[in-house]
Amino acid sequence: MDLSETAVRIRDYRPGDLQRLYQIDQICFAPDIAYSRSELFFYLRHKDSLAKIAEWNDDIAGFVVGRVEANRCAHVLTVDVIPDARRRRVGTALMNVLHEEFHKREIAMVFLEVDVSNRGALDFYERLGYERTETLKGYYAGRSDAYRMVLFMEKPPE
Ligand SMILES: CC(C)(COP(=O)(O)OP(=O)(O)OC[C@H]1O[C@@H](n2cnc3c(N)ncnc32)[C@H](O)[C@@H]1OP(=O)(O)O)[C@@H](O)C(=O)NCCC(=O)NCCS
């Protein structure tokens, strides 16, 4: 897949995407960490969820799911990019669109969790401005730890 030849388009999630997103999540994470189909369906359909799809050449190259929480906070539940499309700014484009949605909802702080051994994702989030705040012991299936990472959002330009 050569993403340089065709533009990546970010759009809203549609119910017909579910099966492909499930497949992508299974590719991106170990079986005991990846979402079940019903968990993914629940998060995608939740009334406070925001799900964005990266589309390339009529296929889905990745997706992000965030959720608006109480007290002007938001949670990034997952961002998944298929292996062939990585390091081409697909993940960055998804996160930028999600952040724009959070801005519109006047979110002040965004948080997420990432496996301490997931160096690529840690670099990815740090590049987006997220900072590690704490270690969550056994967060992933009781067998691996997570860092909580936080981003304080700037006010959008007037
Ligand atoms: C993490 C992930 C979403 C990044 O998506 P991506 O589209 O490849 O990321 P981008 O191309 O936008 O990367 C932007 C920058 O982040 C950093 N980065 C991204 N992936 C990296 C990696 N594997 N190693 C080191 N740095 C990385 C780099 O600074 C990169 O810029 P560069 O390519 O110019 O060096 C993708 O690797 C993925 O889906 N991984 C599996 C699922 C996962 O771990 N999700 C995150 C945890 S919830």
The ligand as a MOL file (V3000), in Angstrom:
LIG
                    3D

  0  0  0     0  0            999 V3000
M  V30 BEGIN CTAB
M  V30 COUNTS 48 50 0 0 0
M  V30 BEGIN ATOM
M  V30 1 C 1.0630 3.7050 17.3830 0
M  V30 2 C 0.4250 3.8390 15.9910 0
M  V30 3 C -1.0410 4.2120 16.1390 0
M  V30 4 C 1.1750 4.9670 15.2360 0
M  V30 5 O 0.4970 5.1690 13.9760 0
M  V30 6 P 1.2910 5.7390 12.7120 0
M  V30 7 O 0.2950 6.1240 11.6950 0
M  V30 8 O 2.3540 4.7650 12.3180 0
M  V30 9 O 2.0070 7.0240 13.3490 0
M  V30 10 P 2.5440 8.3150 12.5550 0
M  V30 11 O 3.0480 7.9340 11.2130 0
M  V30 12 O 1.5080 9.3620 12.6200 0
M  V30 13 O 3.7980 8.6820 13.4850 0
M  V30 14 C 4.0810 10.0100 13.8920 0
M  V30 15 C 5.3560 9.9850 14.7040 0
M  V30 16 O 5.1920 9.1840 15.9000 0
M  V30 17 C 6.4250 8.4840 16.1800 0
M  V30 18 N 6.2470 7.0620 15.9480 0
M  V30 19 C 5.1610 6.4270 15.4310 0
M  V30 20 N 5.3670 5.0880 15.4100 0
M  V30 21 C 6.5970 4.8820 15.9040 0
M  V30 22 C 7.3850 3.7000 16.1200 0
M  V30 23 N 6.9480 2.4740 15.8250 0
M  V30 24 N 8.6310 3.8540 16.6580 0
M  V30 25 C 9.1050 5.0700 16.9820 0
M  V30 26 N 8.4020 6.2430 16.7820 0
M  V30 27 C 7.1660 6.1280 16.2600 0
M  V30 28 C 7.4390 9.0300 15.2050 0
M  V30 29 O 8.0090 10.2050 15.7910 0
M  V30 30 C 6.5610 9.3930 14.0140 0
M  V30 31 O 7.1400 10.3570 13.1560 0
M  V30 32 P 8.2680 9.8910 12.0670 0
M  V30 33 O 7.6780 8.7200 11.3200 0
M  V30 34 O 8.4660 11.1250 11.2290 0
M  V30 35 O 9.4980 9.4980 12.8600 0
M  V30 36 C 0.5970 2.5300 15.1650 0
M  V30 37 O 1.9360 2.1040 15.2220 0
M  V30 38 C -0.2840 1.3850 15.6530 0
M  V30 39 O -1.4380 1.2610 15.2770 0
M  V30 40 N 0.2920 0.5030 16.5110 0
M  V30 41 C -0.4560 -0.6680 17.0160 0
M  V30 42 C -1.5710 -0.2630 17.9560 0
M  V30 43 C -1.0600 0.6090 19.0840 0
M  V30 44 O -0.0470 0.3460 19.7200 0
M  V30 45 N -1.8150 1.6950 19.3490 0
M  V30 46 C -1.4670 2.6540 20.3730 0
M  V30 47 C -1.7240 2.1750 21.7340 0
M  V30 48 S -3.4580 2.3420 22.1260 0
M  V30 END ATOM
M  V30 BEGIN BOND
M  V30 1 1 1 2
M  V30 2 1 2 3
M  V30 3 1 2 4
M  V30 4 1 2 36
M  V30 5 1 4 5
M  V30 6 1 5 6
M  V30 7 2 6 7
M  V30 8 1 6 8
M  V30 9 1 6 9
M  V30 10 1 9 10
M  V30 11 2 10 11
M  V30 12 1 10 12
M  V30 13 1 10 13
M  V30 14 1 13 14
M  V30 15 1 14 15
M  V30 16 1 15 16
M  V30 17 1 15 30
M  V30 18 1 16 17
M  V30 19 1 17 18
M  V30 20 1 17 28
M  V30 21 1 18 19
M  V30 22 1 18 27
M  V30 23 2 19 20
M  V30 24 1 20 21
M  V30 25 1 21 22
M  V30 26 2 21 27
M  V30 27 1 22 23
M  V30 28 2 22 24
M  V30 29 1 24 25
M  V30 30 2 25 26
M  V30 31 1 26 27
M  V30 32 1 28 29
M  V30 33 1 28 30
M  V30 34 1 30 31
M  V30 35 1 31 32
M  V30 36 2 32 33
M  V30 37 1 32 34
M  V30 38 1 32 35
M  V30 39 1 36 37
M  V30 40 1 36 38
M  V30 41 2 38 39
M  V30 42 1 38 40
M  V30 43 1 40 41
M  V30 44 1 41 42
M  V30 45 1 42 43
M  V30 46 2 43 44
M  V30 47 1 43 45
M  V30 48 1 45 46
M  V30 49 1 46 47
M  V30 50 1 47 48
M  V30 END BOND
M  V30 END CTAB
M  END
